[in-house]
Amino acid sequence: MTLAAVEEITGILSAPVFGGGLPPDAKRQLFEAAHSYDQAETALAHLREARRIAPNHVAVLIGLYRFFFYKGRLAEALEIAHTCLLRAAIDNSLPLDWRSVRPEQAAFASFDNPTARFFMFALKGYAYLNMRLGDLEEGRAAIAKLLELDASDKVGAQVLLDVLNQREFDDVD
């Protein structure tokens, strides 16, 4: 993760809509993680310290998610994606099980609602990671939920569904 990405994440996600300001020590840890990204264990130590300081802050969760994702540690990224889904459900007053969420419970089709949008992108990451890790049924269920919540598909769930369908078609041949 670049320093610019950390600045973007901490700036946008430190807004009150995401639970208030990021504690300065946690922000410093995110910057240190970005600065030491090429030293995976050092970067991860900084990310873990940021999480210790601000365990439920969206900026910290996204930092961890991106670290694990871009380091190819997909099972760990999936754990963080699940945590992000829980955080987004709480922030949107939604059921904790994403399968129980209904379109009328939040403004999912609108990019003007950042907490609903975060839920959608967390669910998309969750779907993608399940697909990559071989749980195609779970990935398909998450994609179907995305398309149910946002029929206009602003988050691009149809692309994932197309990939999944093509993969299954290729496996038949």
Residue pairs with C-beta under 8 A, 6 or more apart in sequence:
1 33
1 34
1 37
1 63
1 66
1 67
1 70
2 34
2 37
3 31
3 34
3 35
5 34
5 66
6 30
6 31
6 33
6 34
6 63
9 30
9 59
9 62
9 63
10 22
10 27
10 30
10 59
12 18
12 114
13 22
13 57
13 58
13 59
13 62
14 20
14 21
14 22
14 27
14 57
14 59
15 114
17 114
17 115
18 57
18 58
18 59
18 91
18 114
18 115
18 118
19 56
19 57
19 58
19 91
22 30
22 54
22 57
22 59
22 60
23 53
23 54
23 57
25 53
26 50
26 53
26 54
26 57
26 59
26 60
27 50
27 59
29 46
29 47
29 49
29 50
29 53
30 46
30 47
30 50
30 59
30 60
30 63
32 43
32 46
33 43
33 44
33 46
33 47
33 50
33 63
33 67
34 43
36 42
36 43
36 46
37 43
37 67
40 71
43 67
44 67
47 60
47 63
47 64
47 67
50 60
50 63
51 60
51 61
51 64
53 60
54 60
56 87
58 84
58 87
58 118
61 80
61 83
61 84
61 87
62 84
64 80
65 77
65 80
65 81
65 84
65 125
67 73
68 74
68 76
68 77
68 80
69 77
69 125
69 129
74 129
74 132
74 133
75 133
77 125
77 129
78 126
78 129
78 130
78 133
81 122
81 125
81 126
81 129
82 126
84 118
84 122
84 125
84 126
85 98
85 119
85 122
85 123
85 126
86 96
87 122
88 94
88 115
88 118
88 119
88 122
89 95
89 96
89 98
89 101
89 119
90 96
91 115
91 118
91 119
92 105
92 106
92 115
92 116
92 119
93 105
94 101
94 105
94 106
94 119
95 101
95 105
98 123
98 126
98 142
98 145
99 141
99 145
101 119
101 145
101 149
102 149
103 109
103 148
103 149
103 150
103 151
106 113
106 115
106 116
106 119
107 113
107 116
108 116
108 119
108 120
108 149
108 150
109 149
109 150
109 151
109 152
109 154
110 116
110 117
111 117
111 154
117 155
120 146
120 149
120 150
120 154
120 155
121 155
123 142
123 145
123 146
123 149
124 142
124 146
124 155
124 156
124 157
124 160
126 142
127 138
127 139
127 140
127 142
127 143
127 146
127 157
127 160
128 139
128 160
130 136
130 138
130 139
130 142
131 139
131 160
131 163
131 164
136 164
136 167
136 168
139 160
139 164
140 161
140 164
143 157
143 160
143 161
143 164
146 153
146 155
146 157
147 153
147 157
147 158
147 161
150 157
